[in-house]
Amino acid sequence: MQFIDLAEIEVEGGKGGDGIVAFRREKYVPAGGPSGGNGGWGGSVILVAAERLQTLLDFKYARYFQAENGKRGGPSNRTGATGSDRLIEVPCGTEVYDADTEELIGDLIGDGQTCCVAKGGKGGLGNKHFLSNRNRAPEHALPGLPGEKRRLRLELKLLAEVGIIGLPNAGKSTLIAALSSARPKIANYPFTTLVPNLGVVRKPTGDGTVFADIPGLIAGASAGVGLGHDFLRHIERTRLLLHLIDLTDVDPIANYKTIQQELSAYGRGLDKRPQILALNKVDAASEEMKVAAIAQLKELTAAPIFCISAVARIELEPLLQTVWNILEANTSLS
């Protein structure tokens, strides 16, 4: 399945039905008067969050959506039928923006949550509404009004409580595969992961927490370099960041600083988000490298530091226990 997290579409509410001109023609009703009914309202375009969807791929091919028009009024003061609403399913976690004004229209998080993005037009008035003492036989009615028309930008931000971040080849995909049933592509070269991977990690209590492997963060990501700028938005909803650092790299401390600078440059409070540091590949590093890296990191941050191996599954249980403790202590974090 192709992962698409940004799309632009055009939506239009249905046109309201026209009012009509009609008069009563019953046999024993002299001077029956006007009886033209109103047109029905046009249908609206409504976005619906669907848990079963994981991507905005459908909007790569279909970009225009219109609701049904309202029906024209009928004789004997009958109002026309309302047009059917157009329901459009989007993945949970989709933010909806007006593409012209940049206004945030809705944020669809929960399954079944709805957002009306284009209202239908009002039906026109029939000639019965223009009856007056001066005009006992009005012969005009009003047309229905057009529906609301908008260009929308849809942005999908993954709903994950824990975001796994780090430079390419730090072992993020290996870690999420070790912690969950997710099976991302893993290889010994940078940029193996081109899309975010989600995995559910089970707590000792039995319920699950969603972890997201966020790919492509490199120096300059916040300014659009590489893939990181496309995926930094997915970190915004996380409550905790698990920062993975390759302990066998030439300069793991510089790598740590690079990611922190990108989080700070991107803004939106990402640099203030609680973090856990995990020095990965400890089984392939010397004791001197481990001790030196921990000492330097402690001078830079008060975040908890773990030495792990995602491949050998070393120290993963203590790491997870700290994750659960921080999430439980910060239940108010969004």
N, C-alpha and C positions, 0 to 999 in steps of 0.2 A: 504494500500500500504506500503510495506517495504521500509524504508529509507536507502539507501546505498550511502555513499559519498566518497568512495575510491575503486578503482578497478585497476587491472593490466591486460593488454591485449597484444596480439602480432599481428602485422600487417605486411603485405607483399605486395609490388607492383607486378603487373603482369609481367611475363617474356616477353621480346620482341620477336616478331616473327622471324623465321629464314629467311635469304635470300636464294634464290634458284639459281640453275644453269639451264639455258635455252638458246636456240638459235632460231633465226628467221628461219622459215621454209616455208615462202611464195614461191609460185611456180615460180614467175618471179624475185626473189631477190637472185641472186647468192652470196655466201659468206656473208649471212645476218648478221652475227656477234652475239655476246651475247645479251640476252634480259631478263636475270633473274632479277626479281624485289626485292626490299628491303622488309624485314619484317616490320610489323607495331609495333608501340610502345605499351608496356604493359600499362594497366590502373593503375591509382594511387589510394591510399586509402586516403579519405578526410573526416575529421570530420566536422559536421555541427551542429551549436547550434540551438536547438529547444525550443521555449518558453513553449511548452505544456508539456515538460518533467520536472520532479521534482527530479529525483533520478537516480543513476547509476545501478539500479537493473538489467537491461538487461544484463550487463556485468558480472553478477554473474554466468550466465549459458553459455554464448557465449564469448569465450576469444580469438578466432583466426579469423582474417579477411583477406581475400586475394582478390585483384582486378583481373579482367579478363586478361588472357594472350593476347598478340598481335597475329595477324594471320600471317602466312608465306606469303612471296611474291608470285607473280604469273608471268607467262610468259608474253611476250609483255611489259616488263618493268612495270608491275602493282605492286604497293606497297600494302602490306597486310593491312588489317583493324586494326585500333587502338583498343586495349582492352577497355572495359567499365570501368569507374572509380567505385570504391566501396564507396558509401556514407554512413557514420555512424552518426546517430543522437545522440547528447549528450545534457544534460541540459545546459541552459545558466548559466554561472558562472563556467564552467569547465576549470581547468588548466591542460595542457598536458605536462608531463615530459618524457624525455628519461629515462627509468628505469635503464639503465646501466651507463650513464654519469651524471644523475641528471640535465641535461640541460632543461631549460624551452623552450618548442617548441612553445607553443601557449596558449593564454588566450581567451577563447570564451565567450564573454559577451553578445553581441547583437544577437537577433533572426536572423538566417540566416547567421551569420558570419561563415567563413570556415577556415580550416587549413589543408594543405596537410602534412600528416605524413609519407607517404611512396610512393616515386615516382616509376613509372613503368620503366622497363628496355627498353633500346634502341633496335630497330629492327636491325637485322643483314643485311649486305650489300649483294646484289645479284651479280652475276658474271659480270654484265654490268660495274661495278665500277672498275674491274681489267683489262679492255681492255687497251692495250698499243701497241706501235710499235713492241715491242719484243714479246708480247703475244697477238696474234690476236684472239685466241679462249680460253680464260680462262675457266677452268673447276672447279673452286672452289668458294664457297660463305661463308659468315660468319654466325654463329648462333646468335640468339638474346641474349642480356645480361639479367641476372636475375634482378628482381625488388628489390628495397630497402627493407630491413627487419629490424624491430625494435620491442623492447619491450617497452611498454608505461605504465606510471602510470597516471591515471586520478584522479584528486582531485576536488571535487565539493565544491565550497565556495558560500554560499547563497548570493544572491544579495538583500541586505536590507540596507536601509539608517540608520535605528535606531536599535541597538542591545540592548535587555533587558537582563541584567546580574544580578547575585546575587547568594547567596548560595541556596541550595535546600530548598524548602518550604518557600521561601521569598514571594511568590505570583506572580511569573512571568506569569504563565499560566492564572491566574485569571485576571491579568492586561490586557494581550493581548486579552482575551475574552471580557473584558469590553470596550476596545477601538475599536475593530474591529469585523468582523463577524466570526473570527476564533473560532473553538470550540475544544480546546485541552482537553485532559484528566486532570481532576482536582480532587485531593483527599488530605486528611489531613495527608500526610506522605511524607517524603523526596523521591526524585528520582521518582516522579510520571511521569515526562516528560523524556523520553529516547531518543527523537529525537527533532531537532529544529522545532518550529512551526512558520509559517509565517502568518501575518495578514495585510490587507491593511486598513490603517486609513485615513479617508477622511479629507481633509483640508476644511476650510470655503469657499475656492475658488472652491471646487468641485473635484479637482484632488486628487489623493491618494498617500500616502507614505507607503512603506513596512517596517513593524516592524518585528523583529525576536526575538523569545523567545529562548535564548541560554541555554540549560540545563547542569546540571552536574558539575558546577564549585565548587570545594572544595579545601581545602589546599593540595598542591602538584599536582594540576591538570596539571600545565605546565611541570611537570616531568613524567606524565603518570599515576598519581593516579586517580582512579575513571573514570568517563566518560568525564571529562572536556577536557583532552588532545585531544580527538577525535573531539571535537566541538569548540575548541578555534579558529581553522582556519576560522570558519564562521564569527567571529567578524572582521576579517581583512579587509573586504570590507565595513564595516559600516562607516558612517560619524559621528555618534554620539552614545555614550553609555548612556543608561538609567539604572543607578545602583539602584536596588531595595534592600532595607534593611528592615528586619523584626524588627519593633520597639518594639515588645513584647518579643523579644529574650532576653536571659540572659545578653549578652554583644553585642549590635549592633555595637559599635565602633570597637571591635575586628573583627567582621564579615566584616566591611568595609575594614579594613587593610588587611585581608586575601585575598580578591578579588584583591585589588590594588597590593599586592605582586605577585600574580599569573600573572596579566597582565604584570607587569614589568619583571618577569622571562621569560615569553613567548617571549617577545621582539616584533619586527616588528612594533614598534611605538604604540602599544596598550595603554601603560600607558600615552602617550601624546595625545590620542584622547579626544576631548571635551566630558565632562560628565555632566549629571544631576543626582543629588541624590534624591531619593524618599523614604522617611520613610513611609513604608506601615503599615497597620493595626492600624492607628491612632485612630480609633473608639474603639479599645480594649485596648488602653494604657492610662496611667494617664497623666495629664498635666505636672507633674514633670518629668516623663520619657521623654516626648517630648522636654521640654525646655533644659534638661541636654544633650540630644543627639545632638540637634542642636548646642549648645554652643561648645561641644567637636569637632564636625565635622567642624565648622567654623575655628577652630584652625589648622585643618589638610588640608583644601582645600578651594579654592575660587570658587568651582563649585556651581551653584544654588542648593538650598535645598528646597524640598517640603515635606509637611506632607499630606499623602493621605490615602484613603482606596479604594482598587480596588473593594472590595465586595460592599461597600456602595456608591461607585462612588463619593467620597468626594475629592474635589480639583483637579479633572482630567482635567477640562477645562483650568485652569491656567497652569497646567503642560504641556498640549499640546501646548498652545500658546508659551511657552518658547521653546519647541522643534522646532516649525516652525520658530521662530526668529533666533535660533542658526543655523539651516540648511540654512536659507536664507542668513545669514551673513557669512557663510563658504561654499559658493558654489564651491570653488576651492578644497575642501577636497576630497580625493579619498577614 
